[in-house]
């Protein structure tokens, strides 16, 4: 392990059991050339490590690890338990999962096991114990990586039994279960926990019983945590000084990571933006990962050095793109830039997935870019690792709210909570205003401004927390589909937004769903400054709400379908309002407003609270700032083709006037020019 503070981790997944000694030796030389300091292995090698039950063959791994350490490269040792050997699937019937259609799956795909399988957990723990005993004192061991991308849902009889036990512990009595699930609707009352079935295609409860499906998703998360800890506690006991974690799939919805990650030493996630994603979207996901451990640095555990092979159209990474992706992760709180994969595979599903070393060898554009990136990260060393981002603004994001909102039948089939919340995040991002993603459990007292987009589910205690925040002078903003249900998806009576009605000073009577081709005007009433245009556009959903104590700031105007005016019976009703509550203010946005409105609105409420962008910029420049005991570090990333500018002497949230460019090793001040596609890391002097 590193004796001093850990540098930026650079490298990634290596699958050396595919290669002979000559190739491995060549790889070591190339990794040194690229500045690689960490490899992750052997992620999928359970069958090779344990060819039959209880018989371990570690000699090949010993040889490779010693070779890696001879070249001064550290490792995250992975328990290869995401790909169980065929003998395990064959010998123990409970290992293989049952899918949502009720089919018992056969051996094959990775992460194709039941997390509740007794025999899977027994053998996975035994392997973790054997690896911990053998490698606990390996000098190059930097940490443990458990399994890979958990997320398989199983509907077997064992899961059904455990789900019933989970419900008994959660609700205590069947009467309480019936109350929480409101089973009187559709005659779903149960008189014994043993009458509860898993929600799958055999009963369609995964679609038509949202309370049941919501609890099953919670149960799967809890079961996965148990499965992870089954190995992690062994590794932690053997090496308490080393981090233990698993990597989170880029498709993050399946498991509640806000529940899982606190059981790990890092949030480590797999960042695979689609070619069509705007830069703000992976930045938003980085923010979610940062939130998972309450603002602590996270790990980018995987990203592609070139094209992927899982997307519909697998575009090549453009020149400079892997550098920008790497620095964006670092800019938003990562302490690593790890990639999948290091050498392109010989065959299999991911044989065309990008790698540092492609099939053509190291004489490639991507390898040259990887080498240049490695040299830069080596130069940065440990300057900002362990540092945090400090923001005065926050956006509340909640996993169970995500699940419940999208399980709801109505008001629209186009509900996408992640994309909806992202629109509000993007408005801050575009203005380079630092913003934290936070949980409903987060202490809000350190923020000046809190947004709660589409907070459909109001969990116990949150309404009181937000009320106190506003009463003490904070500014809050809520949107359509807020305050509709409790934690069991039971509707809140007394008009929406339920317990937050007094905070926002409004009550919602109805909600209209718009077709994709429909829109409605938002007409400003002239009561709010910062909106130079009088008319904006709303889409998606329209809350028809009334004011109690709030002031109407905008009303619904004309309605259109495919650009043609149509009748709108709620023209003139409130669409946007502001309420004075205690010493603070609370805004309510009744529909999905266009980007112009959001830009004006975010600028308006930030100005009201004295919150400013990090620096004024010209061009497509993304700015962030990380701080630790070494000082303040500003990241500037150009996502455009044209030259941009950062006005370091302008009015902004970073008070320093003089900075040192760590990559170019020179002092800078005033207006700093950033070439198109370039990056800069500036340390405040």
C-alpha positions, -999 to 999 in steps of 0.1 A, spaced: 0 0 0 11 36 -6 31 49 24 20 85 18 -13 100 7 -28 80 -21 -24 96 -56 -50 96 -83 -57 60 -92 -51 54 -129 -55 21 -147 -84 -4 -145 -97 -39 -152 -71 -64 -163 -79 -100 -173 -45 -116 -175 -58 -152 -174 -64 -147 -212 -27 -142 -219 6 -160 -219 37 -147 -201 51 -129 -231 19 -108 -235 18 -101 -197 54 -90 -197 47 -67 -227 16 -53 -209 37 -45 -178 61 -25 -199 32 -7 -216 14 0 -184 46 16 -169 49 37 -201 13 49 -196 18 57 -160 -7 31 -147 -5 27 -109 -35 4 -103 -50 -27 -118 -82 -45 -109 -82 -83 -111 -93 -111 -112 -129 -100 -116 -143 -130 -135 -119 -158 -126 -138 -179 -100 -138 -210 -122 -100 -208 -126 -93 -201 -89 -117 -228 -77 -120 -255 -104 -139 -278 -80 -155 -272 -47 -129 -265 -20 -99 -269 -43 -81 -236 -49 -55 -229 -75 -37 -197 -67 -3 -203 -82 -12 -186 -115 -26 -155 -97 5 -154 -74 27 -153 -105 7 -125 -121 5 -104 -89 42 -107 -84 49 -97 -119 26 -66 -115 43 -57 -82 78 -60 -98 67 -31 -120 55 -10 -90 18 -13 -98 -8 -17 -70 -39 -38 -72 -75 -38 -61 -80 -75 -56 -115 -85 -68 -134 -114 -54 -145 -130 -87 -179 -139 -73 -200 -122 -100 -194 -151 -123 -198 -184 -104 -183 -216 -119 -205 -241 -138 -200 -267 -111 -216 -244 -85 -246 -238 -107 -249 -275 -114 -244 -288 -79 -267 -265 -60 -301 -258 -74 -307 -227 -53 -278 -208 -69 -294 -200 -103 -321 -172 -104 -357 -174 -114 -366 -145 -137 -396 -123 -137 -415 -147 -160 -410 -175 -135 -383 -193 -156 -354 -210 -138 -323 -198 -157 -295 -220 -167 -258 -214 -161 -242 -187 -183 -244 -149 -179 -224 -130 -153 -242 -118 -122 -266 -147 -129 -271 -159 -93 -296 -155 -66 -283 -131 -39 -303 -150 -13 -289 -184 -23 -275 -202 8 -250 -222 -12 -239 -192 -33 -231 -172 -2 -213 -201 15 -190 -207 -15 -185 -169 -21 -175 -164 15 -152 -194 15 -134 -180 -16 -132 -145 0 -117 -161 32 -91 -180 11 -81 -149 -9 -79 -128 23 -57 -153 40 -34 -157 10 -31 -120 0 -36 -100 32 1 -92 34 7 -87 -3 26 -54 -5 9 -41 -36 -26 -47 -22 -44 -13 -22 -80 -25 -15 -107 -51 -22 -133 -50 -49 -162 -73 -41 -180 -90 -71 -192 -68 -100 -222 -47 -108 -248 -63 -85 -284 -59 -97 -300 -93 -106 -336 -97 -94 -347 -132 -85 -382 -146 -79 -374 -181 -67 -391 -199 -38 -363 -190 -15 -366 -153 -23 -404 -156 -17 -398 -171 17 -372 -145 26 -395 -117 13 -422 -129 36 -398 -129 65 -386 -94 55 -422 -82 56 -428 -98 90 -398 -79 104 -409 -46 87 -446 -46 96 -449 -70 125 -485 -81 119 -505 -89 88 -530 -63 98 -503 -36 96 -492 -50 62 -528 -48 49 -530 -12 61 -497 -2 46 -504 -19 12 -541 -8 13 -550 -43 2 -588 -36 5 -585 -21 -30 -591 -48 -56 -598 -73 -29 -562 -80 -21 -565 -85 16 -542 -113 30 -547 -131 63 -513 -147 66 -478 -136 55 -475 -169 36 -502 -157 12 -479 -130 -1 -464 -138 -34 -434 -122 -51 -444 -96 -78 -437 -111 -111 -453 -119 -145 -473 -148 -131 -494 -123 -111 -485 -90 -128 -481 -74 -93 -448 -58 -105 -470 -37 -127 -504 -35 -109 -495 -35 -72 -471 -6 -67 -469 -10 -29 -459 -46 -33 -434 -39 -60 -419 -10 -41 -413 -32 -10 -399 -60 -32 -373 -35 -46 -365 -25 -11 -361 -62 -2 -338 -69 -31 -316 -40 -21 -314 -53 15 -307 -88 2 -279 -75 -20 -264 -56 9 -264 -89 29 -248 -107 0 -221 -80 -4 -214 -80 34 -211 -117 34 -178 -112 16 -169 -77 27 -168 -85 64 -143 -112 58 -120 -89 38 -124 -61 63 -115 -83 92 -84 -95 75 -72 -61 64 -90 -34 84 -67 -7 71 -77 -13 34 -109 -1 17 -136 -25 6 -162 -17 -20 -180 -29 -51 -186 -12 -84 -221 2 -92 -235 -4 -127 -241 27 -148 -277 16 -149 -282 27 -113 -320 24 -108 -322 -13 -98 -307 -10 -63 -310 19 -38 -273 30 -37 -281 55 -9 -287 24 12 -259 2 -2 -230 26 -4 -228 34 34 -218 -3 38 -187 4 16 -156 24 20 -161 41 -14 -189 47 -38 -174 33 -70 -194 36 -101 -191 27 -138 -194 58 -159 -205 50 -195 -221 81 -210 -238 76 -243 -224 94 -273 -256 115 -274 -254 125 -237 -246 162 -231 -217 167 -206 -240 178 -179 -256 143 -176 -225 123 -164 -217 153 -142 -252 148 -126 -245 111 -121 -211 119 -105 -231 142 -81 -254 113 -72 -224 91 -64 -208 119 -43 -241 121 -24 -241 84 -16 -214 89 10 -225 124 20 -201 143 -1 -170 121 4 -147 115 -27 -158 85 -48 -142 63 -74 -148 61 -111 -144 23 -112 -149 19 -149 -152 40 -180 -144 32 -216 -111 43 -232 -127 40 -266 -160 29 -280 -182 5 -260 -200 -25 -274 -233 -23 -254 -248 7 -269 -270 8 -301 -244 28 -319 -209 24 -305 -191 56 -315 -154 59 -312 -141 83 -286 -131 115 -304 -95 128 -299 -92 142 -264 -125 128 -252 -111 102 -227 -91 131 -212 -122 152 -208 -142 123 -193 -114 115 -169 -110 151 -157 -148 156 -154 -149 127 -129 -120 142 -110 -136 176 -111 -168 163 -95 -152 145 -66 -135 113 -79 -101 102 -67 -96 78 -95 -98 74 -133 -101 37 -139 -111 21 -172 -125 -11 -186 -105 -26 -201 -67 -26 -201 -61 -50 -230 -89 -58 -256 -103 -93 -251 -96 -121 -275 -132 -132 -278 -166 -131 -260 -193 -105 -257 -169 -76 -250 -142 -84 -275 -149 -51 -293 -152 -30 -262 -125 -4 -262 -92 -8 -243 -59 9 -236 -42 -18 -257 -63 -26 -287 -62 -57 -309 -37 -38 -331 -14 -33 -302 0 -2 -286 6 17 -319 -28 34 -316 -42 68 -310 -60 57 -278 -28 43 -262 -10 75 -270 -38 95 -254 -38 71 -224 0 77 -220 -4 115 -221 -33 113 -195 -12 91 -172 17 115 -173 -6 144 -164 -22 125 -135 13 115 -122 22 152 -123 -9 161 -102 0 134 -76 -19 136 -44 -25 173 -45 -63 172 -44 -72 136 -35 -94 134 -5 -108 169 -12 -145 179 -13 -168 202 -32 -186 228 -11 -219 241 -23 -246 264 -9 -273 249 -32 -288 214 -31 -312 192 -51 -330 165 -32 -328 131 -49 -345 100 -35 -342 64 -48 -375 51 -34 -392 82 -47 -378 73 -81 -392 38 -79 -426 49 -66 -430 77 -91 -424 55 -120 -445 26 -106 -475 49 -105 -501 43 -131 -505 78 -144 -506 106 -150 -482 100 -179 -463 71 -194 -434 94 -201 -424 97 -165 -386 96 -161 -376 109 -127 -338 108 -134 -342 130 -165 -367 153 -148 -344 160 -119 -315 164 -143 -332 193 -160 -329 213 -127 -294 202 -121 -284 213 -157 -297 248 -150 -271 251 -122 -244 233 -142 -249 257 -172 -241 287 -149 -212 270 -131 -230 273 -98 -219 245 -74 -248 222 -64 -249 191 -42 -273 162 -48 -285 153 -13 -307 126 3 -339 132 22 -319 123 53 -293 150 47 -290 179 72 -302 209 52 -289 236 76 -257 241 57 -275 252 25 -291 284 14 -312 270 -14 -328 236 -17 -348 222 -47 -371 192 -44 -381 183 -79 -410 158 -83 -408 148 -46 -438 125 -49 -430 105 -18 -429 124 15 -410 103 40 -415 107 78 -396 137 91 -388 153 58 -417 178 57 -407 191 91 -371 194 80 -379 214 49 -403 236 69 -376 244 95 -352 251 67 -375 277 51 -386 292 84 -350 299 93 -344 319 61 -337 292 34 -352 293 -1 -370 262 -13 -385 252 -46 -409 224 -54 -426 212 -86 -455 193 -100 -460 158 -86 -449 168 -51 -463 156 -18 -486 130 -33 -479 98 -13 -463 84 19 -435 59 20 -459 30 12 -474 49 -18 -506 57 0 -521 90 -12 -519 120 11 -553 135 17 -561 171 23 -547 184 -11 -512 182 -24 -484 190 -16 -497 174 16 -477 183 47 -459 210 27 -490 230 18 -484 257 43 -447 260 33 -455 267 -3 -489 284 3 -507 265 -25 -530 235 -29 -533 213 -60 -567 204 -73 -559 185 -104 -530 176 -127 -533 175 -165 -510 153 -186 -499 168 -219 -492 148 -251 -456 152 -263 -468 175 -291 -487 198 -266 -474 228 -248 -488 257 -227 -477 292 -222 -464 305 -189 -472 341 -187 -453 361 -161 -473 385 -139 -446 410 -135 -441 403 -98 -408 385 -102 -376 403 -114 -351 384 -135 -375 372 -162 -368 396 -191 -393 377 -214 -430 377 -205 -438 343 -220 -423 309 -216 -433 274 -225 -445 245 -203 -448 208 -211 -453 174 -197 -476 179 -167 -497 209 -155 -507 212 -119 -540 231 -115 -534 248 -82 -548 275 -60 -530 298 -37 -536 301 1 -509 325 11 -486 324 -20 -483 352 -46 -490 342 -82 -459 349 -103 -471 333 -136 -503 320 -150 -511 295 -177 -517 312 -211 -525 297 -244 -523 260 -252 -509 245 -284 -508 212 -301 -482 208 -330 -479 246 -330 -517 252 -334 -537 269 -307 -562 248 -289 -588 253 -261 -573 254 -226 -599 255 -198 -572 265 -172 -559 296 -190 -554 322 -163 -549 298 -134 -516 299 -114 -486 282 -129 -458 295 -108 -459 311 -73 -438 323 -44 -447 322 -7 -431 341 22 -428 316 50 -411 325 82 -378 342 73 -376 323 39 -393 319 6 -408 289 -11 -414 287 -49 -439 263 -66 -435 254 -103 -467 239 -116 -454 224 -149 -422 214 -167 -409 248 -178 -386 253 -208 -348 258 -204 -351 296 -207 -374 298 -177 -351 275 -157 -321 295 -165 -338 327 -154 -353 311 -123 -320 296 -111 -302 329 -117 -329 348 -99 -330 327 -67 -292 324 -66 -289 361 -69 -315 366 -41 -293 344 -18 -260 360 -29 -249 327 -46 -226 334 -76 -210 312 -103 -174 301 -96 -161 325 -122 -176 343 -153 -167 324 -184 -170 327 -222 -176 296 -242 -186 260 -232 -165 259 -201 -174 236 -171 -160 248 -138 -158 230 -104 -138 236 -72 -125 210 -48 -110 219 -14 -87 201 11 -59 209 35 -37 217 5 -60 245 -6 -86 252 -33 -84 236 -68 -104 249 -97 -111 225 -127 -118 241 -161 -130 218 -189 -138 230 -224 -165 210 -240 -166 232 -271 -145 234 -303 -139 271 -299 -115 288 -275 -131 298 -242 -122 321 -214 -123 320 -176 -122 354 -159 -103 347 -128 -105 384 -118 -142 385 -121 -168 384 -94 -173 348 -84 -175 323 -56 -138 316 -56 -121 346 -41 -85 340 -52 -70 362 -78 -38 343 -85 -36 306 -95 -10 281 -105 -18 259 -135 -7 225 -123 -6 209 -158 13 237 -175 33 246 -144 28 284 -146 12 311 -126 -20 326 -141 -44 354 -133 -68 377 -151 -85 362 -181 -73 327 -187 -78 313 -222 -88 276 -226 -84 261 -260 -113 241 -274 -115 207 -259 -87 214 -234 -86 212 -196 -69 230 -168 -64 224 -131 -56 256 -111 -44 258 -75 -53 290 -57 -22 308 -45 
